């Protein structure tokens, strides 16, 4: 969904495009990429059933 530190320079969808795809596929969608709890709260009602992260769960 968002840019990440674990994949610098990799393309990302952005929240609106990711949410559009999540709603359109008709399957449970997990938000990935640059996620943390605050960002998921913004996306929660937009078609995602959950989120996963690496960076948000590891110390800096």
C-alpha positions as CSV (number, residue, x, y, z in Angstrom):
1,X,0.0,0.0,0.0
2,X,2.7,2.5,1.1
3,X,6.5,2.8,0.5
4,X,8.6,0.7,2.8
5,X,12.1,0.8,4.3
6,X,12.5,-2.9,3.6
7,X,12.0,-2.5,-0.1
8,X,13.4,1.0,-0.9
9,X,12.5,2.4,-4.3
10,X,9.9,-0.3,-5.0
11,X,6.6,0.9,-6.5
12,X,3.6,1.1,-4.3
13,X,-0.2,1.5,-4.9
14,X,-1.2,4.2,-2.4
15,X,-4.2,3.8,-0.2
16,X,-6.9,4.8,-2.7
17,X,-5.8,2.5,-5.5
18,X,-5.1,-0.4,-3.0
19,X,-8.6,0.0,-1.5
20,X,-10.2,0.0,-5.0
21,X,-8.5,-3.2,-5.8
22,X,-9.3,-4.8,-2.4
23,X,-13.0,-4.1,-2.9
24,X,-13.0,-5.2,-6.5
25,X,-11.5,-8.7,-6.1
26,X,-14.3,-10.1,-4.1
27,X,-11.8,-12.0,-1.8
28,X,-10.4,-11.2,1.7
29,X,-7.6,-8.6,1.2
30,X,-4.7,-8.0,3.6
31,X,-3.0,-4.6,3.5
32,X,0.8,-4.9,3.0
33,X,3.6,-2.4,2.5
34,X,4.6,0.3,4.9
35,X,1.7,-0.6,7.3
36,X,1.3,0.2,11.0
37,X,-1.7,0.3,13.3
38,X,-2.4,4.0,12.5
39,X,-2.4,3.5,8.8
40,X,-4.6,0.4,9.1
41,X,-7.2,2.4,11.0
42,X,-7.5,4.7,8.0
43,X,-7.9,1.7,5.7
44,X,-10.1,-0.5,7.9
45,X,-13.4,0.3,6.2
46,X,-12.1,0.3,2.7
47,X,-12.2,-3.4,1.9
48,X,-9.3,-4.9,3.9
49,X,-9.8,-7.6,6.5
50,X,-6.4,-7.1,8.1
51,X,-2.8,-6.0,7.8
52,X,0.7,-7.4,8.0
53,X,4.0,-5.7,8.6
54,X,7.7,-6.2,9.1
55,X,8.9,-2.7,9.9
56,X,6.1,-1.8,12.3
57,X,6.9,-4.8,14.4
58,X,10.7,-4.4,14.7
59,X,12.7,-2.0,16.6
60,X,14.4,0.8,14.7
